[in-house]
């Protein structure tokens, strides 16, 4: 099945299992020389493999390591035709060597997506369809694979990518950084961050390592603003279940960002989110929660985006409640009052492509969860969340799967609640505590 919102992206004829990316990036010129090897399995006999890739120069394409094959590369689609159709159920590899200056994907509704050249380095934020700006991929949220990302840059630069740092090799004036992400990952969550960062550890991280890459001038502010992240990790682990990855990294870029960006196993914040007063702590909670909701559990189709953003928004309220701030109920009441002043013309469970990141999806998604918690009780709600994250760990999810599981944790009918909050456009009243 193609994605209902972005059917032109990705190819349903195969499933990827591994991406092996080798990137050589020169920050001052912005030039990228790269080799991508994609391992996949055909779902049906395939005469052609389609990959999403931006306007790079293609130097060579191989299938299963043999001599170059025929291909076309137009309109951000690389179509590879092997000598004979690929057999269903049989693994195959496509290797692409390419060069060029990565350009972000320009969109009307979400701005520039993907690889962005900074004054000193690069930033990658690909959600929902910017991954093609830097590597050939099957760019659909339901196709998850393991990744190895090797990046060579001039030695003064630090590189952070998804997964664990497995090696760092200095050679003359360059350094090669190699990261491996074994847990399956959607292409939009793959990232590379390059800059003159200091590598530090968040103090008191505990069992889950929490490295950070931060501009030197912001180290003191960062230490204060992220000091409660280890406690946040503990609270969320109690509520949501075990943290789903080996570590959790944070990158602070020396630029202003409208909003932070989550990637699998790490989050990216702007310098404006580090003020030395914990003014963005709710966003620290939001991005951490995405490691469960969005990254381990990834939407099977973009219309289910509330399962990412509504859950992360509600995590902000839960952190406030559990850390001594306003209760989730108080924040829900304020949220509903704000929404009551806005147009009521959005269906949370199917908002439409242009409204994918509408604030009302976030807020009404969080209110849906608060209404559910109110009706079934806190203990049942936590049991539901923990079963949800355990059952679908490193898999893809839908609204229908969540509502079906929720019904099993409730002593009361939930069909009306989900209809009003997720499918009706009119804003419901919050339920009263039973």
N, C-alpha and C positions, 0 to 999 in steps of 0.2 A: 504494500500500500504506500502511495506517496503521501507526503504531509499535506493536510488539508489547506494550510495557509501558504505554503511555499512549495507547490508541486513541481516547480521547475528545478528545484535543487535536489541533488542526490540521485541515486540510481537504486531502485528496489530489486534489481536483478542479482545483487550479490551482497554479502555481509563481510565487512572488514574484521580482521582479528588482530592485526598489528600494523603500526606505522613506525618506520625507522627513518628519522629525518636527520640529515647532516647539513647544517647551515653555516656558511661563511659570510659574515656581515661586516661591512665597513661603515661605521656610523657617520663619518664625515661626508662620504659620498652617497650614502644610502644604498649602496649596491649589495645585492644578495646573490651569492652563488650557492646552489643547493642540489642535493640529491635526496629524493624521496623514494623509499621502497615500501610499497603497500602490499600486505598479504591479506587475501580474502578468500571466500568460498562462494562459488556460484550457486544461486538459488534455483536456477533453471539453465538449460543450455544457452550460452551467451556468445553471439557472434561479435559483440562489441562491449567494451567496458567504458562507461562514461564517468569522468572525474570532474569535479568543480575546481577550476584554477583560473586565476586572473591573468592579465596580459603580460606574461613573461615570454622570453625567448626560450623555446624548447630546443635543447641540444641533442637529446637522445631519449628514446623510449624502448624499454625491453619488457618482454613478457616471459616469465619463468627463466630469466637470465640468458635467454638466447638472443640471436642477432636482432638488430633493430626491427621494429614492426611498423606498419602503416598507422598513421594517426592524423586527425584534424584538430585544430585548436581555434575555435571561433566563439565569440560571445560568452567568454568565461567557461567554456566546456571543452575539455580535452577528451576526445573520443578515440579510443585505442582499438584497433582491429587486429587480433592475433591471426596467425596463419590458418588456424582452424578453430571452430567454436569451442569455447571452454565448456567442460562437462559439468553438469549439475552435481553438487556435493563434493567436488574435488578442489582442494586448495590451489591457488595460483598466486603469483606475484607480478606486480607491475612496478617497474623502476623508471623514474623520470628524473632526468638531469635538466636543470633550468637556471636561467640567470635573469637579472633585471633589477629594477628599483621597485620594491613593493609599494603599492598604492592602496589606501583604504577604499573599501566599497562605499560609495556615496549613496545615501538613501534620503528620501524626502522626510520621513517621519522620525528617524532615529539618528540622523547625522552620519558621520563617517564611522565605519566599522572595520575592524581588523587591524592590520599593521599600520602604525603611525610613527613616523620618524620624529624624534624629539630633538631639541637643540643639542642634547648630549645623550644619545642612545636611541632606544625604541620602546614603544609600548604596544601591546597587542590585546585588544578587547573585541572578540568576534561575535558575541551574541547579537542577533540570532543566526546571521548567515555571512559573516565576514571572514571565515577561515580560509576561503579561497584566495584571500589577499596575500597569503604567504606560503601555502603548500597545497598540493593536489589532494583532494579528499572526497569522500562520500558525505557531503555536508547535509546531514539530516540528523535530528536529535535522537532517533531511535537506533542508530547504528553506532555502537560503542566498541572500542578496541583498546588494546594496550599500546603504549607509546614509549619510544626511545627518542630523545631529542638531544642532539649534539650541536653545540653552537661555538664557533670560533670567532673571536673578536680581538681587537687590540688589548693588550694586557691591562691597561688602566681601568678597563670596564669590568663590571660584575654582571653575570648572567644568572637569572632565575627562571626556571621553567617548571612544568608540572612534575611531581614525583620527587624522588630522593636523588640528591647529588651523589653519583657513584664514582665520578673521577673528575679531576681538574688537572690538565696537563699544560705546562708552560713550555713554549717552543719559540725561541728567539723573541720577537716582539708581540707574539699573540698567545692567547690562552684558549684552550678548548675545554668547555664545560659539558659534561654528559649527565643528563637526568633520565631516570626511568620511572614511568608510571605504570605499574603492573595492573592496577584496577581498571576495568573497562571505562573508557571515557568518550563522550561525544565530541565531535570535531570542534564545535563552537566553544568548548571549554578548554581546548588546547591553547597554551600561551607561552610567550617568551618575553621577558622583561630585561632590558639592557640599559645600564647606566653606571655612573661613577658612585656606586652605593657602598656603604659600610655594612658588612655582614655582622649581625648581632643575634643574640638569643633573648627571647622574652623571659624575664626572670620568673622563676617559680612555675615553669611550664609543666612539670610533673611527667606523667607517663607518655604524653604525646609531645614530641619535640615541636617547638614553635620558633623556627628561625625567622629572621626579618632582614630585609635589605632597605636601608634608610639613608637619605642624604646626611652627610656629617652635621650640617647645620641644624638638623631637626632631631638629632638623637636624644637630647634632653626632653624635649616635648613628647617625643614618641614614648620614651620610657614611662612618663606619667600617664599619657592618654591610653596606653595599652596595658597598663599594669594589672587591670582586672580581667584581662582576657583569659588567663589560666582559671580563675574562678568561674568565669562564663563557660569555659569548656566543661568544668565539673558539673555545673547546673544543667547544661544542655545534655550531657551524657546521662545524667539521672532521668531527664525528661524524655529524651529521644532515643536512647540506647547507645551502644558503644560508638565512639568516633570511627567513621568508616575508612580512614586512610592512615598511612604510616606517620605522617606529620602534617603540620599546618603552617604554611609560610605566609608572611605579609610583606608586600612591597609598597613603599611610599615613594611615588614619583615626584620629582621636583617641578611639578606643574600643577595647575588647578584642574580638577575634574568636577564635572557636574555632579556625578554620583560615583561611589566606589564600584568596582567590578569584581565579581567572583569568577574564579577559574577553579578547576578541580585541584584540590589540595592547597590552594593559595588564594589570597584576595589582594586587590590592588586599590590603594587609596591615593588621593591627591594630597599635595602639601596643605591645601586648605582644610583638610579633614584632621589635621594635627595642629591644634591650637594651644596645647599645654593646659587646657581647662576641661578636658574630656567633653568638649562640646559636640562631638560626633560619636559618643559611645553607643548610642542606639544603632548606628550604622555598623559599628564593630560587631554588635550582636547579630545584625541582619546578615552580614556577609559570612560570619561563622556558621549560622544556621543553614546557609545554602549548601554547606558541605554534606549535610544530610538530605536537604530538600532542594533538588536541582542537580546535584553532582553525583551522589550515590544513587538516589532515586531521580531519574531523568524523565521528563515528559516524553511520552511516545508520539505526541503530536503537539504542535505549538498551541493549539486551541486550549490545552490543559494548563496553560501558563500559571494559573492561580495556585496550582500545586507547588510551584516554586515560590512565587512572590507572596501569596497570601500566608503561607507557612512561615517564611522569613520575616514578614511583617509582624505576625503574631509572636514570633520569638522575641522581637523587640519588647513587646508588652510583658511577656513572661519574664524576661530578664529584669525589667523594671520592678515587677512585683517581687521577684525572689531576691533582689539586691537592695530592697528597702525603699524603692521609689513608689510612684503611684501604682495602684493595682491595675491588673488587666481590665477589670470591670470599669474603673474610672477612665482608662484610656479608650476603651470601647465606646463608652457613652460620648466622649468628646469626638471620637471619630465619626460616630453615627450623626452627631449634630452637624459636623462639617459636610458630610455627604448629603444630608437633607437639603442643603442649600445649593447643591449641584444638580445638573440634569440627570434624570433617572431614565437612561436609555441604553444601559449596558447590561449584557448577560455575562456574568462572571465566568461561567463555565465555557463560554464560546464568545469572546469579546470581539473577534474580528481582527484581521491582520494589523490595521492601522492603530488599533487600541491595545495592542499586545502589552505595552508597558504603561498603560493609562493608570494614574494613581488610584482610580476607583477599583481596578482589579486588585491592587495590593490591599486597599483598605477594606473593601467588601469581602475579599478572601479571608482576611484576618477576622473580620466580624463573623463570618460563617463559622470559623473554628471556635470563636468565643461563644457563639450561640450553641454550638454542639457541646462544648465543655459545660456550659450552664445546664443543659438538658440532661446529659448523661452522668455528670459529676466528675470531679477532678481525677479520682482514682481510675475510673473507667477510661477517661480521656488519655491519661498517661499510658495505660495499658494498650490502648488503641495505637498511639503514636509509636510505641516501642515494637508492637507487632508489625505495624506498617513498614517501619524502617528495616526490620529484620527479614520480613518476607520478601521484600523487593530490593534488598541490598544489591547495589551495582547493576540494577535492572532498570527497565522503563515502566512508567506508570500512567494510568488514566484516571479521570474523575470517577468513572463508573466503578473501578476497582476500589478506590478509597471509600466511596459511599457504601458499597457492598460490605466492606470490612467494618465500617462504622456501625452498621445495623446489627452486627453480631455482638457489639459491645454495649448495646443499648437495651434497656428494659422498656423503652417507649418507642412508638413509631417515629421514624425520621423522614419519611417521604415528603411531608409537608415542609419541614424545615429546609431540606435540600432544594426543593422546588422553589421556595420563596427566595432563598439567598443566592442560589447558583444559576437559576434559569429564568426567574421573573425579573423584569427590569425595575419594578417598583421596589423601593427600599423598605424592608419589613421593620417592625419594631423588635427590639431586643427581647428575648424571652426572660421571664422573671425566674429567680432562683426557686426551685421547688422546695 
